[in-house]
Amino acid sequence: MEVGNIVSRKEVAELAGVSEATVSRVLNATGPIKEDTRKRVLDVANQLGYVPSALARNFARSKSGHLGVVMPYVPKAHLFSAYFFSEMLSGIGNKARDSGLDLLLLFRKPGERMDYSSLFRQQKVDSCIILGARDDHDEVEALKRLQQEGRPFCVMNHHFEGQSFCEVDADHVEGSRAAVSHLIEQGCKRIAFLNGPDIYSNSTERLKGYLIALQEAGIEYDYELILQGNYSRRSGLEASATIADKLDDIDAVFAANDRMALGVMQGLRERGLAIDQFPAFVGYDDSDAAEMAVPPLSSVRVPFYEMGELAASKLIPDSQDHIPALELTGAGCDSIRELLSTELIIRASSIRQ
């Protein structure tokens, strides 16, 4: 056979001494096949370099070949410009591509109750990764239904307390604790915390890390130093008014993401404050903008890309018999929740002279 020729199923059948139907049954793992016949067909297929049509295999197995990714509904937000979404999708997409799967992005609508089960029943997806999940009764019930049906899915960047869903996340408690401890080491005691909505587990976990750091340093918690945004730059800009009024009583600002931190810094500049009048700052995510900020923003680095790869890999098995395999694992993943480590990146914004 010349290099570059496309091998047909007929050629595999002729060399193996079986019918095309038998080749089809072996490659699609359907119907009773004698072990010696199965091995002979697979050996010939590997010898000839036969690559089955993904579309044909999916059709035979009633599979779509799609790894679904459910995106959140965020009003007036450009999701693909958000650092953490773009990084997570890149990680997911890289793993899916290497496994011969296509990504199907599914966008929530405002107020919509997601019926995840229908995505599987309609054969739109074979497996599903859920981004932007939130603590909501309907959401939990929809995921519990998926679990009961044995559907393979993974929740990313969110934790449902008391549930046994497959989850991939980062250690936000430790990330937050490290950020606040660093500020305390710089001599800061009055540390304002601009957090996100408490419907997201990331918000509650970052608050927990903040409180742990204060407790470890023997600093009394002051609820008046806790502010809430919505993870947007605009919410940081709005919070800057409160922070500007409290500058005499604030040593530092810890924001639950870089966008809010940069919004606060922008708001302080618009109020005429020079950089040397700023409190110390630490953000979260370590987005590209953190290093370009003035002053460069210290931030907690989250391995979003690696989280995406890990979530996808939990739903995609290794290939077998040197033939691209599009089968997905039965239900859930190996471990209930897996946490990846974060890292504090220290830059000028948090170094006190």
C-alpha positions in Angstrom: 0.0 0.0 0.0 1.4 3.5 -0.9 1.8 6.0 1.8 -1.1 8.5 1.7 -3.7 6.1 0.3 -7.0 6.0 2.2 -7.6 2.5 3.4 -11.2 1.3 3.0 -13.1 -1.1 5.2 -13.4 -3.4 2.2 -9.6 -3.7 2.1 -9.5 -4.6 5.8 -12.2 -7.2 5.2 -10.4 -8.8 2.3 -7.1 -9.1 4.0 -8.6 -10.4 7.2 -10.8 -12.9 5.3 -14.1 -11.7 6.7 -17.1 -9.7 5.5 -17.3 -5.9 5.7 -20.2 -6.4 8.2 -17.9 -8.3 10.5 -15.3 -5.5 10.3 -18.0 -3.0 11.2 -19.1 -5.1 14.2 -15.5 -5.5 15.4 -14.7 -1.8 15.1 -17.9 -0.7 16.7 -17.9 -3.4 19.4 -21.4 -4.6 18.5 -22.7 -8.1 18.3 -21.1 -11.4 19.2 -17.6 -11.8 17.7 -15.2 -14.7 18.2 -12.0 -13.5 19.9 -9.7 -14.8 17.2 -11.8 -13.0 14.5 -11.8 -9.8 16.5 -8.0 -9.9 17.0 -7.4 -10.7 13.3 -9.5 -7.7 12.2 -7.9 -5.3 14.6 -4.4 -6.5 13.6 -5.2 -6.0 10.0 -6.7 -2.6 10.6 -3.6 -1.5 12.5 -1.3 -3.0 9.9 -3.0 -1.0 7.1 -3.4 2.1 9.2 -7.2 2.1 8.8 -8.9 5.0 10.4 -12.7 4.6 10.7 -15.0 7.4 9.9 -15.8 9.2 13.1 -19.3 10.1 11.8 -20.0 6.5 10.9 -18.8 5.1 14.2 -20.9 7.7 16.1 -24.0 6.8 14.1 -23.5 3.1 14.7 -23.1 3.7 18.4 -25.9 6.3 18.6 -23.2 8.8 19.7 -23.0 12.4 18.7 -19.2 12.8 19.0 -19.8 16.0 20.9 -18.4 17.0 24.3 -20.9 19.6 25.5 -19.8 22.7 27.5 -22.6 24.6 29.2 -21.8 28.3 29.5 -23.4 30.6 32.0 -25.7 33.5 31.3 -23.9 36.7 32.4 -25.7 40.0 31.5 -23.8 42.4 29.3 -20.6 40.3 29.5 -18.4 39.1 26.7 -17.7 35.6 27.9 -14.9 34.8 25.5 -12.9 37.9 26.6 -13.1 36.8 30.2 -9.7 35.3 31.0 -10.8 32.4 33.0 -13.5 31.3 30.5 -11.1 31.5 27.6 -8.4 29.5 29.5 -10.8 26.8 30.6 -12.3 26.4 27.1 -8.8 26.2 25.6 -7.9 23.4 28.0 -11.1 21.5 27.3 -10.8 22.0 23.6 -7.2 20.8 23.5 -8.1 17.5 25.2 -11.2 17.0 23.1 -9.4 17.6 19.9 -6.7 15.1 20.8 -9.5 12.6 21.4 -11.3 13.1 18.2 -14.3 14.9 19.8 -15.9 18.2 18.8 -17.0 20.8 21.4 -20.6 21.8 21.4 -21.1 25.1 23.3 -24.5 25.5 25.0 -25.5 28.9 26.3 -28.0 29.4 29.0 -30.8 31.9 28.5 -31.9 34.4 31.2 -34.1 32.7 33.7 -33.9 29.3 31.9 -34.0 26.1 33.8 -31.5 23.8 32.3 -32.7 20.4 31.3 -29.4 18.6 31.0 -31.0 15.2 30.6 -32.6 16.3 27.3 -29.2 17.1 25.8 -28.3 13.4 26.2 -31.8 12.1 25.2 -31.7 14.1 22.0 -28.1 12.8 21.4 -26.8 16.3 21.2 -23.9 15.4 23.5 -22.2 12.3 24.8 -20.8 14.0 27.9 -21.1 17.4 29.5 -18.9 19.9 31.3 -20.8 22.6 33.2 -19.2 26.1 33.7 -20.7 28.9 35.7 -22.9 26.7 37.9 -24.5 28.3 41.0 -26.2 27.2 44.1 -29.8 27.0 43.0 -32.5 24.3 43.8 -33.4 23.8 40.1 -29.7 23.5 39.1 -29.0 20.9 41.9 -32.1 18.8 40.9 -31.1 18.8 37.2 -27.6 17.6 38.1 -29.0 15.0 40.5 -31.2 13.7 37.7 -28.1 13.4 35.4 -26.3 11.5 38.1 -29.3 9.1 38.6 -29.4 8.4 34.9 -25.7 7.6 34.8 -24.9 10.4 32.4 -21.2 11.4 32.3 -20.7 15.0 33.4 -18.3 17.2 35.3 -18.9 20.5 37.1 -16.0 23.0 36.8 -15.0 25.8 39.2 -18.0 25.3 41.5 -18.6 23.1 44.5 -22.1 21.8 45.6 -21.9 21.1 49.3 -23.4 17.8 50.4 -23.5 16.4 46.8 -21.3 13.8 45.2 -21.0 15.3 41.7 -17.8 15.0 39.7 -16.1 18.4 40.2 -12.8 19.9 39.1 -11.8 23.1 40.9 -8.9 25.1 42.4 -8.1 25.5 46.1 -9.7 28.9 46.5 -9.6 28.8 50.3 -5.8 28.4 50.3 -5.4 30.9 47.5 -7.3 33.6 49.4 -5.6 32.8 52.7 -2.2 33.2 51.0 -3.1 36.5 49.5 -4.4 38.0 52.7 -1.5 36.5 54.7 0.9 38.2 52.3 -0.8 41.6 52.9 -0.6 41.1 56.6 3.2 40.3 56.3 3.5 43.7 54.5 2.1 45.4 57.7 -1.5 45.7 56.6 -4.1 45.1 59.2 -7.2 46.8 57.9 -7.8 44.8 54.7 -11.0 45.4 52.7 -12.3 42.4 50.8 -14.3 43.0 47.6 -16.0 39.6 47.0 -18.4 38.2 44.4 -22.0 37.0 44.9 -22.4 34.2 47.5 -24.4 32.1 45.1 -21.0 31.0 43.7 -18.9 28.6 45.9 -15.8 30.5 44.8 -17.0 33.5 46.7 -17.8 31.7 49.9 -14.5 29.8 49.7 -12.5 33.1 49.2 -14.3 34.6 52.1 -13.3 31.6 54.2 -9.7 32.0 53.2 -9.8 35.7 54.1 -11.2 34.9 57.6 -8.7 32.1 58.2 -5.8 34.5 57.4 -7.1 37.2 59.8 -7.6 34.6 62.5 -4.1 33.2 62.1 -2.7 36.7 62.5 -5.0 37.5 65.5 -6.7 40.3 63.6 -10.4 40.9 64.5 -12.9 40.5 61.7 -14.7 43.7 60.7 -17.8 43.1 58.6 -17.8 46.7 57.4 -14.6 45.9 55.4 -16.5 43.3 53.3 -17.9 44.6 50.1 -19.7 42.8 47.3 -19.4 43.1 43.6 -20.3 40.8 40.7 -16.9 40.0 39.3 -17.1 42.7 36.7 -14.8 45.7 36.3 -17.7 48.0 36.6 -18.6 46.6 40.1 -15.0 47.4 41.1 -15.4 50.9 39.8 -18.6 51.3 41.8 -16.9 49.9 45.0 -14.1 52.4 44.6 -16.4 55.2 45.9 -16.8 53.3 49.2 -13.1 52.5 49.4 -12.1 56.1 48.7 -14.2 57.2 51.6 -12.5 54.7 53.9 -8.9 55.3 52.8 -7.9 56.6 56.2 -9.1 53.3 57.7 -7.9 50.9 55.0 -4.4 49.5 54.5 -5.1 47.2 51.6 -7.8 45.8 49.2 -8.1 42.2 48.3 -10.4 41.6 45.4 -11.9 38.2 44.4 -10.8 38.7 40.8 -8.5 40.9 38.8 -11.4 42.7 37.0 -12.8 44.1 40.2 -9.3 45.0 41.5 -8.6 46.9 38.3 -12.0 48.6 38.5 -11.2 49.9 42.0 -7.8 51.1 40.9 -9.3 52.9 38.0 -11.9 54.5 40.2 -9.3 55.8 42.6 -7.3 57.3 39.8 -10.5 59.0 38.5 -10.9 60.6 41.9 -7.5 62.2 41.6 -5.4 59.8 43.8 -1.8 59.2 42.8 -0.4 55.7 42.8 1.6 56.4 46.0 -1.7 57.2 47.7 -3.2 53.8 46.8 -3.7 51.1 49.5 -1.9 47.8 48.8 -3.8 45.6 46.2 -4.1 41.9 45.5 -6.4 40.5 42.9 -7.3 36.9 41.9 -7.0 34.9 38.7 -3.7 36.4 37.5 -5.1 37.4 34.2 -3.0 39.0 31.4 -4.2 42.4 32.6 -2.7 42.0 36.0 0.9 42.3 34.8 0.1 45.3 32.6 -1.7 47.2 35.3 -0.2 50.4 36.9 1.1 49.5 39.3 1.5 45.8 38.3 -1.2 43.8 40.2 -0.2 41.1 42.6 -2.7 38.2 42.0 -3.5 34.6 42.8 -2.8 32.5 39.8 -5.4 29.8 39.1 -4.6 27.0 36.6 -7.7 27.4 34.5 -6.2 25.8 31.4 -5.1 22.7 33.4 -8.5 22.5 35.1 -10.1 22.4 31.6 -7.8 19.6 30.5 -8.5 17.7 33.7 -12.3 18.0 33.5 -12.3 16.8 29.8 -9.9 13.9 30.6 -12.2 12.6 33.3 -14.9 12.1 30.6 -12.7 10.8 27.8 -10.9 7.4 28.1 -7.6 6.6 26.6 -7.7 5.1 23.0 -7.5 1.4 22.6 -6.2 -0.9 19.9 -4.5 2.1 18.2 -7.9 3.0 16.7 -9.3 6.4 17.7 -12.0 5.7 20.3 -14.9 7.9 20.8 -16.6 6.1 23.6 -17.0 8.1 26.8 -16.8 6.8 30.4 -20.0 5.5 31.9 -20.9 8.1 34.6 -19.1 10.7 36.5 -15.4 10.5 37.1 -12.8 8.8 39.2 -12.9 11.1 42.2 -15.8 13.2 43.5 -13.9 16.5 43.8 -10.4 17.3 42.6 -8.6 20.5 43.6 -5.7 22.1 41.8 -3.2 24.3 43.6 -3.1 28.1 43.2 -0.1 30.3 43.4 0.3 33.9 44.7 2.2 36.1 42.2 3.7 39.1 44.0 4.1 42.3 42.1 4.4 46.0 42.9 0.8 46.7 44.0 1.1 44.7 47.2 4.7 45.7 48.3 4.6 48.4 50.9 7.6 50.7 51.2 
